[in-house]
Amino acid sequence: MNVSGILLRAILIAIGASAVGLGVNAVSGRMLPWVYVPPKHVVLSGVMVPLINEKEARRFLVDTGTVFVDTRLEKDYAKSHIRGAVFFQPADKEERFPAVQPFLPEYARLVLYCYGPECPMAEEVALFLAQLGYKDMMIMTAGFRNWDKAGYPIENGSRSGRTSDEEPSSRSSKD
């Protein structure tokens, strides 16, 4: 058999397998969508947590009732983070929570973030907080990368919470 015959056979097999897959998808009770649509929220320990992008999160930056929570690695938080964000990574959440708790009032809206959509750390911290009774949380799935790329306010240097004696070195072009 020559190369063109093998190629034709491969194409026919691919078309046949695709037709079978599409047919099974069409008749199944849980048809998969043609285009992926990301979820609008997750439910963690009975708490519905909206998933938002950096533009939606930005509008909460000036709200005094909102606390941004950085769940990335400490070295990345120390390099730069969203202005005023509290550091709270999942690796040591039980041990770190007593130190962070004063900066996370239960009545506050929490906007948690990590690196981006592929990062589970914000969701892991949100689950932990939901189990402790926190209810008003959001996860910025776009992550710090997109926030920074958009030019939104960041701080450089390590901060463990909001204290008045620290002067942030922040980019404030879009405050």
N, C-alpha and C positions, 0 to 999 in steps of 0.2 A: 504494500500500500504506500502511495506517495504522500508527501507532506500535505498537499492540499486536501487529500482524502481524510487524513488524520485531523486536520484543522476543521473540516466540515463536520466530522463526527463529534468533535469536542463542542462545537457550537450547538449542534442539535441536542447533545446531552445537557448543556447548560440551559437551553431554552426549555427542554422538557422538565428539568428539575425546578426551574423558576415557575413554570406553569403549575406544577404540583404544589409548590410552596404557596403560591398565590391562591390557589383553590382551597387548600387547607385553611389558610388565614381567613378567607371569605366565609367559610361555613362554620368556623369555630365560634364558640360562645364569647370568646374574648379576643375579638379581632384587633390586631396590632395596627396602629395608625400608620399612614403612609409617610407622614412627616412627624418627627419628634417634637413634641411640645413639652417644655419643661414644666414641672409641677409649680403651682402658685404657693403652696405651703406644705409643711410636713406636720405630722402629729407626733409629739414627743411626750410620753407619759401623760397622755390625755390633754395636752396643751397644744392648740393649733398655733404654729409658728410660721408666719408669712415669710416667703423667700423674696427678697427685693434686690434690685440692682443698685449700682453706685449713685445713679441720679436720684432714685427714690430715697436712698439713705442720706444723701447730702442735705435734703430739706430738714432733717432732724438735728443737724449739727448745731444750730443756733437755739434749739429747744433745751431749756435748762432741766426739763424732766426726762431727758434722754441721756443714756450713758453708752458710749461705744466701748466694746470689749474686744480686744485684740487677742486671738487665740493662737497666733503663730508662735514659732520658736522664739525664745528669749533674745537670741542674738539678732534676729530680724526686727523684733520690737525695739531693741536698743538702737539699731541703726536708724529706723524711722517708723512712724505709725501715724494713724489719724489723730489730728489735734485733740488732746484731752482724753485719749483712749486709755482704758485700764488694761493692764496686762494680766491675762488669765489663761494659761495654756492647759490643755487636758492632761498632760503627762503627770502633773502633780496637783490636780484640782482639789482633792480632799485635804491635803496638807496646806495648800495656799489659800483656800477659801476663807479661813478666819481673818487673814490679813487683807483680803480683797473685799470682804463683806461690807465694811463701812462705805465703800465706794459704789456698792450695788444695792441701793434701797429697793425693797420689794415692790414699792409703788412706782418705781421708775420704768421707763421703756428702755429695754436693752437692745442694742444693735450689735450683734456678734459678727465677726468676720475673720477670715484666715487668708489663704493665698489666692484662691479662686474656686471655680465650680468643681474642680476635681478634689478639693481639700475637705476632709470630713471633720476637721478639728472644731470648727464653730458649732456644728451639729452635736458633737460629743459634749461640749461644754453646755450647750443649750439643754440637752437631755438631763445632765447633772443638775442644772438650775431648776428645771421643771420638776424634778423629783424633790427639790427643796421647797417648792411652792411658788416659784416665780412664774408669772403668767403672761406678762406683756413683753414678749421678745420677738425679734426679727433676725433673720440671717441674711447678711449681704453676700449673696452667692458670688457676685462678681469679684469679690476679694480686694485685697489691698492693691494689687497690681493695677487693676482698672481704676481704682480711686486715684492713685498716684498719676497714672497716665492721663486722667481727666484734668489734672492740675488742681485738685481740691486740696484744702489745707492739711498739711502734715507737720509733724514735729520731728526733729532729729534729736537723738540722745535718749537715754533711759529715763522713764518715769514709772513709778509703781502705782501712782494714783493721782488724784487731783489735789495738789497742795498750792497754796497761794505764794509760797516763798520761791517757787521755781519759775524762772523766766523761760518760756518755750522759745526755741528758735524755729519759727514756723514759716511756711510759705503761705501768704495770705492774699494772694492775687485774686482769689475768687471767694473771699469771705462774705 
